[in-house]
Amino acid sequence: MAASNAGPSALEKEQIFGMAEKEMEYRVELFNKLTSTCFNKCVEKKYKESELNMGENSCIDRCVSKYWQVNNLVGQLLGTGRPPM
């Protein structure tokens, strides 16, 4: 049968596109939350300089690193249903 060699159907393409769209929305939301959280935590409310100082840069680096670690851990816990070893 020739149908087994055919590409994805229109319905399958629509489902794949929908999943990709949801993944993109999730990633944009995650990035926005990360940016907001780390900015509010690490950057002084009164801007004294046009660029971040060393302390703010270090804080943001640590904040982003911890945010990704926690996000990955939560993803693993949700994916497996049990804590990682």
C-alpha positions in Angstrom: 0.0 0.0 0.0 1.3 3.4 -0.9 -0.3 5.1 2.1 2.4 3.9 4.4 5.0 6.0 2.6 2.9 9.1 2.6 3.7 12.1 4.8 1.6 13.2 7.7 -2.0 13.9 7.1 -3.5 17.4 7.3 -4.9 16.5 10.8 -1.5 15.3 12.0 0.2 18.4 10.6 -2.4 20.6 12.5 -1.8 18.6 15.7 2.0 19.0 15.3 1.7 22.7 14.7 -0.6 23.1 17.7 1.9 21.3 19.9 4.7 23.4 18.6 2.7 26.6 19.2 1.9 25.6 22.8 5.6 24.8 23.4 6.6 28.2 22.1 4.0 29.9 24.3 5.3 28.0 27.3 8.9 28.9 26.6 8.0 32.6 26.1 6.1 32.6 29.4 9.0 30.9 31.1 11.5 33.4 29.8 9.3 36.3 30.8 8.9 35.0 34.3 12.6 34.3 34.6 13.5 37.8 33.4 11.0 39.5 35.7 11.9 37.4 38.7 15.7 37.9 38.4 15.4 41.6 37.4 13.3 42.4 40.4 15.5 40.4 42.7 18.9 41.6 41.5 18.6 45.2 40.1 18.2 48.2 42.3 15.1 50.2 41.8 17.0 53.5 41.6 19.1 53.4 38.5 22.5 54.9 39.1 24.3 53.7 36.0 23.3 52.8 32.5 24.8 49.3 32.8 24.6 46.6 35.4 27.3 46.6 38.0 29.4 43.5 38.9 27.2 42.6 41.9 24.0 42.8 39.8 25.6 40.7 37.0 26.6 38.0 39.5 23.2 38.0 41.1 21.5 37.6 37.7 23.9 34.8 36.7 23.1 32.9 39.9 19.4 33.6 39.7 19.1 32.4 36.1 21.2 29.3 36.9 19.0 28.4 39.9 15.8 29.2 38.0 16.8 26.7 35.2 17.9 24.1 37.7 14.6 24.2 39.5 12.6 24.3 36.2 14.5 21.2 35.0 14.0 19.4 38.4 10.2 20.1 38.3 10.1 18.9 34.7 11.8 15.7 35.7 9.4 15.2 38.6 6.4 15.8 36.5 7.7 13.6 33.7 8.6 10.6 35.8 6.3 10.9 38.8 9.2 10.3 41.2 12.2 12.2 42.4 15.4 12.0 40.3 18.3 10.0 41.9 
